[in-house]
Amino acid sequence: MEVVVVRCLGDNFGYIVIDSNTNEAALVDPVDSNKFLGLIQQRNLKVTTILTTHKHWDHAGGNDEIKAHIEGLSVVGGRNDDVKGCNRAVSDGDSVRISENLSALSLWTPCHTRGHTCYFIQNPENENDSHVFTGDTLFIAGCGKFFEGSASEMEVALVQKLGKLPDETKVWCGHEYTLKNLEFAASIETENKNILEKLEWAKNQRECMKDTVPSSILEEKLTNPFMRVHIESV
């Protein structure tokens, strides 16, 4: 299994999830259709699925164009989220087949939008190699705006749902907001060494024009104030 990061629109992250055995693939939030179609051709991928985290244009805007180029493509989105081009609406706990070997588990995380959905994928060849694509619910050291939900719903999504995933799960979020998020986190927990060390790391990454994804569920539990609301220092 391979995850390819695709930078779009300046600070957006889209992704390609590839079954290394079959070259079948899923696209996650492929807003820049030309960039994704070019990579599909370059890698000779057999794309079966688009996994859309939510309806906002900067995540779902490329769906129709890609759908027009790939016959039989399954465009997945959260039920009641009105995702552009969606032909399969999923609910919490639904399984989405990507290839003979790979499937994605849908995790309903309403708040940023009512139907926002994250996707959890476990490598069938390595039970310790798991990934979650979190869109605009969980950012590195932050979370998305509450456009269509409440703080309590976001807490459920972050702490009770995503926070229950295996600690080693890699977190692939929807935007490169890490540096500002960590600066905010450091202002809250001024003596948290995990935050301060990751902040320095993130500064170096961005100075070198490198991405800060992925994080991990464990790292977020240690550094993300929105996943640490039960900690007295927060």
C-alpha positions as CSV (number, residue, x, y, z in Angstrom):
1,M,0.0,0.0,0.0
2,E,1.2,3.4,-0.9
3,V,-0.1,6.9,-0.2
4,V,0.8,9.7,-2.6
5,V,0.4,13.3,-1.4
6,V,-1.0,15.7,-4.0
7,R,-0.7,19.4,-3.2
8,C,-3.6,21.5,-4.6
9,L,-4.7,25.1,-4.5
10,G,-1.8,26.3,-2.4
11,D,-2.5,24.7,1.0
12,N,-4.9,21.8,0.2
13,F,-3.8,18.1,0.5
14,G,-5.4,15.5,-1.8
15,Y,-4.2,11.9,-1.8
16,I,-3.9,8.8,-4.0
17,V,-4.1,5.5,-2.1
18,I,-2.6,2.7,-4.2
19,D,-2.8,-1.1,-3.8
20,S,0.8,-1.9,-4.7
21,N,-0.1,-5.4,-5.7
22,T,-2.8,-4.6,-8.3
23,N,-2.1,-0.8,-9.1
24,E,-5.8,-0.2,-8.3
25,A,-6.3,3.1,-6.5
26,A,-8.6,5.5,-4.7
27,L,-8.4,9.3,-4.9
28,V,-9.1,11.4,-1.7
29,D,-10.4,14.9,-2.2
30,P,-9.0,15.3,-5.8
31,V,-10.0,19.0,-6.3
32,D,-7.3,19.6,-8.9
33,S,-8.6,17.2,-11.6
34,N,-5.9,18.0,-14.1
35,K,-3.1,17.2,-11.6
36,F,-4.7,14.0,-10.5
37,L,-5.5,12.8,-14.1
38,G,-1.9,13.5,-15.0
39,L,-0.6,11.4,-12.1
40,I,-3.1,8.6,-12.9
41,Q,-1.8,8.4,-16.5
42,Q,1.9,8.7,-15.4
43,R,1.5,5.8,-12.9
44,N,-0.9,3.8,-15.1
45,L,-3.3,3.5,-12.2
46,K,-6.6,1.7,-12.3
47,V,-8.7,4.2,-10.3
48,T,-11.9,2.6,-8.8
49,T,-13.0,5.2,-6.2
50,I,-13.1,8.8,-5.1
51,L,-13.3,9.2,-1.3
52,T,-14.7,12.7,-0.6
53,T,-14.5,13.9,2.9
54,H,-17.0,16.6,2.5
55,K,-19.0,18.8,0.1
56,H,-16.9,22.0,0.1
57,W,-15.6,23.0,-3.3
58,D,-11.9,22.8,-2.3
59,H,-12.3,19.1,-1.6
60,A,-15.1,17.9,-4.0
61,G,-14.6,20.4,-6.9
62,G,-12.7,17.9,-9.1
63,N,-15.1,15.0,-8.8
64,D,-17.3,15.5,-11.9
65,E,-14.3,16.1,-14.2
66,I,-12.5,13.0,-13.1
67,K,-15.8,11.0,-13.2
68,A,-16.2,12.0,-16.8
69,H,-12.8,10.5,-17.7
70,I,-13.1,7.2,-15.8
71,E,-15.9,4.9,-16.6
72,G,-17.6,3.1,-13.7
73,L,-15.9,5.3,-11.1
74,S,-17.5,5.1,-7.6
75,V,-17.7,8.6,-6.1
76,V,-18.2,8.3,-2.4
77,G,-19.4,11.0,0.1
78,G,-21.2,11.2,3.4
79,R,-24.9,10.7,3.5
80,N,-26.8,14.1,3.5
81,D,-23.7,16.0,2.6
82,D,-24.6,16.8,-1.0
83,V,-21.1,15.9,-2.3
84,K,-20.6,16.9,-5.9
85,G,-20.7,13.9,-8.3
86,C,-21.5,11.5,-5.5
87,N,-23.0,8.2,-6.7
88,R,-22.5,6.3,-3.4
89,A,-23.6,7.9,-0.1
90,V,-22.1,6.2,3.0
91,S,-23.0,6.2,6.6
92,D,-20.9,5.6,9.7
93,G,-19.2,2.2,9.6
94,D,-19.8,1.4,5.9
95,S,-17.0,-0.4,4.0
96,V,-15.9,0.9,0.6
97,R,-14.0,-1.5,-1.6
98,I,-10.9,0.1,-3.3
99,S,-9.3,-3.1,-4.7
100,E,-9.3,-6.8,-4.1
101,N,-7.1,-6.2,-1.1
102,L,-8.0,-2.7,0.2
103,S,-11.1,-1.3,1.7
104,A,-11.9,2.0,3.5
105,L,-14.1,2.2,6.6
106,S,-16.2,5.3,6.7
107,L,-16.3,7.3,9.9
108,W,-19.0,9.9,10.2
109,T,-17.6,13.0,11.9
110,P,-20.2,15.8,11.6
111,C,-19.5,19.4,12.6
112,H,-17.5,21.1,9.8
113,T,-20.3,19.9,7.6
114,R,-23.3,17.7,8.5
115,G,-22.1,14.8,6.5
116,H,-18.3,15.1,6.9
117,T,-16.7,11.6,6.7
118,C,-13.2,10.4,7.4
119,Y,-11.8,7.2,5.9
120,F,-9.8,4.6,7.8
121,I,-7.7,2.2,5.7
122,Q,-5.6,-0.7,7.1
123,N,-2.9,-2.4,5.1
124,P,-4.0,-6.0,4.8
125,E,-0.3,-7.1,4.7
126,N,0.7,-5.2,7.9
127,E,-1.8,-4.7,10.7
128,N,0.4,-2.0,12.2
129,D,0.2,0.0,8.9
130,S,-3.1,2.0,9.2
131,H,-4.1,5.4,7.8
132,V,-7.0,7.8,8.3
133,F,-7.9,10.6,5.9
134,T,-9.5,13.3,8.0
135,G,-10.4,16.2,5.6
136,D,-11.3,19.2,7.6
137,T,-12.2,17.5,10.9
138,L,-8.8,16.7,12.3
139,F,-5.8,18.8,11.3
140,I,-2.3,18.4,12.6
141,A,-2.5,20.1,16.0
142,G,-5.9,21.6,15.2
143,C,-9.4,21.0,13.9
144,G,-11.8,22.4,11.4
145,K,-14.3,25.2,11.8
146,F,-17.7,24.4,13.2
147,F,-19.7,25.4,10.2
148,E,-22.6,23.0,10.6
149,G,-22.1,21.6,14.1
150,S,-21.2,22.2,17.7
151,A,-18.2,21.9,19.9
152,S,-19.6,18.8,21.5
153,E,-19.9,17.1,18.1
154,M,-16.3,18.0,17.3
155,E,-15.2,16.5,20.6
156,V,-17.0,13.3,19.8
157,A,-15.4,13.2,16.4
158,L,-11.9,13.9,17.7
159,V,-11.8,12.2,21.0
160,Q,-14.4,9.4,20.9
161,K,-14.1,8.4,17.3
162,L,-10.7,9.3,15.8
163,G,-9.0,9.1,19.2
164,K,-10.0,5.4,19.5
165,L,-8.1,4.4,16.4
166,P,-4.8,2.7,16.9
167,D,-2.1,5.1,18.1
168,E,0.2,4.3,15.2
169,T,-2.5,5.3,12.6
170,K,-1.1,7.8,10.2
171,V,-3.2,11.0,10.0
172,W,-3.5,12.6,6.5
173,C,-5.4,15.9,6.8
174,G,-6.9,18.3,4.3
175,H,-4.8,21.4,4.7
176,E,-1.2,22.5,5.5
177,Y,-2.1,24.5,8.7
178,T,0.4,22.8,11.0
179,L,2.7,25.7,11.8
180,K,0.0,28.1,13.0
181,N,-1.8,25.3,14.8
182,L,1.3,24.3,16.7
183,E,2.0,28.0,17.6
184,F,-1.5,28.2,19.0
185,A,-1.0,24.9,20.9
186,A,2.3,26.2,22.4
187,S,0.5,29.3,23.6
188,I,-1.8,27.1,25.6
189,E,0.6,24.5,26.9
190,T,3.8,26.5,27.2
191,E,5.8,23.7,28.8
192,N,4.6,20.8,26.7
193,K,7.8,19.4,25.3
194,N,6.0,17.4,22.7
195,I,4.4,20.5,21.3
196,L,7.6,22.6,21.4
197,E,9.7,19.9,19.7
198,K,7.1,19.4,17.0
199,L,6.8,23.1,16.5
200,E,10.5,23.4,15.8
201,W,10.3,20.4,13.4
202,A,7.4,22.0,11.6
203,K,9.3,25.2,11.2
204,N,12.2,23.3,9.6
205,Q,9.9,21.4,7.3
206,R,8.2,24.5,6.0
207,E,11.5,26.4,5.6
208,C,12.6,23.5,3.4
209,M,9.2,23.6,1.5
210,K,8.4,20.2,2.8
211,D,4.9,18.9,3.9
212,T,4.1,18.2,7.5
213,V,1.9,15.2,6.8
214,P,1.5,12.6,8.0
215,S,1.1,12.9,11.7
216,S,-0.2,10.0,13.9
217,I,-3.1,9.5,16.3
218,L,-0.6,9.2,19.1
219,E,1.2,12.5,18.1
220,E,-2.2,14.3,18.0
221,K,-3.0,13.0,21.5
222,L,0.2,14.5,22.7
223,T,0.1,17.8,20.9
224,N,-3.4,18.7,19.7
225,P,-5.3,20.9,22.2
226,F,-8.6,19.8,20.7
227,M,-7.8,16.2,21.5
228,R,-6.5,17.2,24.9
229,V,-9.6,18.9,26.3
230,H,-9.7,16.5,29.2
231,I,-6.1,17.5,30.3
232,E,-6.1,20.0,33.2
233,S,-3.4,22.2,31.5
234,V,-5.6,22.8,28.5
